[in-house]
Amino acid sequence: MTEAEWLTCEDAETMLNNVQMSGRKLRLFSVACCRCNQRLLLEAVHREALDIAERFADGEATEQELTTVYELIKKELRPLNSCQSETEIQLWAEAVAVLCTTSPSNNTSILWHLNRASADHIDPRMTLLLHDILGNPFQPLNPPWLMSEEGSKVRDWPQFANLRFKPEWLTADAVAIAKQMYESRDFSAMPILADALQDAGCDNDDILNHCRDANGVHVGGCWVVDLVLNKM
C-alpha cells in the first residue's frame, strides 16, 4: 500500500492488513468501533465490558478482570448459538463484537462481527477511527520516549530516520489538555491542544491540522494525544 492509497482508503480491513498496530491501539480501536454502534451500548454488561477493555489497554485493569467479563459475554452468547431469526442473529453478532474486544487474543475479527451487527454502515467510521488512531504511518513522528536515555539506543534505526516530534513541544499546558481529554473521553478541546502545541513552537502541519479538523473523529488512542502523553 502506498501513502496515497492509505490516505484515501475507505476499507478498514485493507488498512489493518497493511500496517503494524500495537496491541494497545488495536484494543482501543475495537472499543471505539463498538461505541460507534449505539445498540451495543444499550446493555449494561456491554458498557462494562468495553470500559474494562479500555482500562486493560492502558494497564489500569487486570487480566483477571478482562477474563471475567470475557467469560460473562461468552455465557450471554450460549443461548444464541442456534439463533435463526434476523433479530437473534443481530444480537449474536453484537455480543461477539464485544467478545472480540475483551478477548485476551485481541484479534481483528471484530471487523466482520461489527459489520454484521451494524444496521447503519459502520465501516466508513472504522476508517475514520483508524486514521485518528494511526495517523499517517508513511510520515512517522517520533514518540517522546525516543528522546529519553532509554530510547537513545534506537535513534539510528532506519525506521526512525525522519522523525519530527520535538520534546520542547511537551509543555505543561499541552500535556494537561491531552490528559484531560484522554481521561474524560471528551476530545472537543483538540483545537485548544493545537494552540498549546503551536505556542510551544510546533510547526508540523500534520499535527496541527489533525487537531483542528472540524470534521475529524477523535477517540482514545488518537495519535496526536498519544504522542503528547507518551503512549504507544
C-alpha positions in Angstrom: 0.0 0.0 0.0 1.3 3.5 -0.9 0.9 6.6 1.1 -1.6 8.0 -1.3 -3.6 4.7 -1.1 -3.5 4.9 2.7 -4.8 8.4 2.9 -7.7 7.7 0.6 -8.6 4.1 1.6 -12.1 3.5 2.7 -11.7 -0.2 3.6 -10.8 -0.7 7.2 -9.7 -4.4 6.7 -7.3 -3.4 3.9 -5.8 -0.7 6.1 -5.4 -3.1 9.0 -3.7 -5.7 6.8 -1.2 -3.1 5.6 0.0 -1.6 8.9 1.6 -2.6 12.1 -0.5 -1.8 15.1 0.4 -2.2 18.8 -1.9 -4.4 20.9 -3.0 -1.3 22.9 -4.1 0.6 19.8 -5.8 -2.4 18.3 -7.9 -2.9 21.5 -8.7 0.8 21.7 -9.7 0.7 18.1 -12.0 -2.2 18.9 -13.5 -0.4 21.8 -14.1 2.7 19.7 -15.7 0.7 16.9 -18.1 -0.9 19.4 -19.0 2.5 20.8 -19.9 3.7 17.3 -22.8 1.2 17.3 -25.3 2.6 19.8 -27.2 -0.7 20.0 -24.1 -2.2 21.7 -24.3 0.4 24.4 -27.9 -0.4 25.4 -26.8 -3.4 27.5 -25.1 -2.6 30.9 -22.9 -5.7 30.5 -21.6 -4.5 27.2 -20.8 -1.0 28.5 -19.0 -2.5 31.5 -17.1 -4.9 29.2 -15.9 -2.0 26.9 -14.9 0.1 29.9 -12.8 -2.8 31.3 -11.2 -3.5 27.8 -10.3 0.2 27.5 -8.8 0.3 31.0 -6.9 -3.0 30.3 -5.3 -1.5 27.2 -3.8 1.2 29.4 -2.8 -1.2 32.2 -5.5 0.0 34.6 -7.5 -3.3 34.7 -6.1 -6.7 35.5 -6.0 -9.7 33.2 -8.4 -11.4 35.6 -10.9 -8.5 35.2 -10.7 -8.9 31.5 -11.1 -12.6 31.6 -14.1 -12.4 33.9 -16.0 -10.1 31.7 -14.9 -12.1 28.6 -16.4 -15.3 30.2 -19.6 -13.3 31.1 -20.1 -12.3 27.5 -19.4 -15.9 26.4 -22.2 -17.0 28.7 -24.5 -14.5 27.2 -23.8 -15.9 23.7 -24.7 -19.5 24.5 -28.4 -19.2 24.1 -27.8 -17.5 20.7 -25.6 -20.3 19.3 -28.5 -21.8 17.4 -30.2 -18.5 16.5 -32.3 -18.4 13.3 -34.3 -15.2 13.3 -32.7 -12.0 12.0 -33.1 -10.4 15.4 -31.3 -13.3 17.1 -28.6 -13.2 14.5 -28.0 -9.5 15.1 -28.0 -10.0 18.9 -25.4 -12.7 18.4 -23.2 -10.5 16.2 -23.4 -7.7 18.7 -22.3 -9.9 21.6 -19.5 -11.4 19.5 -18.2 -7.9 18.7 -17.9 -7.2 22.4 -16.5 -10.6 23.0 -13.7 -9.9 20.4 -13.0 -6.6 22.2 -12.5 -8.3 25.5 -10.7 -11.3 24.1 -7.2 -11.9 25.5 -6.1 -12.7 21.9 -7.1 -9.2 20.8 -7.6 -10.0 17.1 -9.1 -8.1 14.2 -12.0 -10.5 13.6 -14.1 -7.8 15.3 -14.4 -6.1 11.9 -16.5 -8.9 10.5 -18.8 -9.0 13.5 -19.2 -5.3 13.8 -20.2 -5.1 10.1 -22.7 -7.9 10.7 -24.1 -6.3 13.8 -24.4 -2.8 12.4 -27.5 -1.6 10.7 -26.1 1.9 9.9 -23.0 1.4 7.8 -20.3 1.4 10.5 -17.4 0.6 8.1 -16.8 4.2 6.9 -16.5 5.2 10.6 -14.0 2.4 11.1 -11.6 4.0 8.5 -12.0 7.4 10.2 -11.1 5.8 13.5 -8.0 4.1 12.0 -6.9 7.5 10.6 -7.3 9.0 14.1 -5.5 6.2 15.9 -2.7 5.5 13.4 -2.3 8.9 11.6 -0.1 8.5 8.6 2.3 5.6 9.1 4.2 6.8 6.0 5.2 10.0 7.8 6.2 8.8 11.3 6.6 11.2 14.2 8.9 10.1 16.9 7.3 9.2 20.3 8.7 11.3 23.2 10.4 8.2 24.7 12.9 8.3 21.8 14.3 11.5 23.3 14.9 9.7 26.6 18.1 7.9 27.6 16.3 4.6 27.2 15.3 5.4 23.7 18.6 6.8 22.6 19.9 3.4 21.5 17.3 3.1 18.7 17.6 6.6 17.3 19.8 5.4 14.5 17.4 2.6 13.3 16.3 3.2 9.7 12.6 3.4 10.6 13.4 6.4 12.8 15.4 8.3 10.2 12.8 11.0 9.5 11.1 11.6 12.9 9.9 15.1 13.6 8.4 15.4 17.1 10.3 17.8 19.4 10.4 17.3 23.2 10.1 21.1 23.8 6.6 20.9 22.5 5.5 18.9 25.5 4.7 21.9 27.8 2.7 21.5 31.0 -0.3 23.1 29.2 -0.2 20.7 26.3 0.2 17.6 28.5 -2.6 18.8 30.8 -5.0 19.3 27.9 -4.2 16.0 26.4 -4.5 14.2 29.7 -7.9 15.7 30.5 -9.3 14.8 27.1 -8.0 11.2 27.3 -9.3 10.6 30.8 -12.8 12.1 30.1 -13.1 10.7 26.5 -14.2 14.2 25.5 -11.9 15.4 22.7 -13.6 18.7 22.0 -10.5 20.5 23.2 -8.4 19.2 20.3 -8.2 22.8 18.7 -7.0 24.1 22.1 -4.3 21.4 22.2 -3.2 22.6 18.7 -2.9 26.2 20.1 -0.9 24.9 23.0 1.5 22.9 20.8 1.8 25.8 18.4 2.6 28.2 21.2 5.4 25.8 22.2 6.9 26.0 18.7 5.1 23.1 16.9 5.1 23.8 13.2 4.1 20.4 12.0 1.1 20.7 9.7 0.0 17.1 10.2 -0.3 17.5 13.9 -2.0 21.0 13.8 -4.4 20.1 11.0 -5.4 16.8 12.7 -6.2 18.7 15.9 -8.2 21.5 14.1 -10.1 19.4 11.6 -13.7 20.3 12.2 -14.8 17.0 10.6 -12.3 14.9 12.4 -13.1 12.0 14.7 -11.0 11.6 17.9 -11.1 8.7 20.4 -8.8 7.0 22.9 -5.6 6.2 21.1 -5.7 9.3 18.9 -2.1 9.5 17.5 -1.6 13.2 18.5 -2.8 12.7 22.0 -0.8 9.6 22.3 2.4 11.5 21.3 1.8 14.2 23.8 1.1 11.6 26.6 3.9 9.3 25.6 1.7 6.4 24.8 2.3 3.7 22.2 
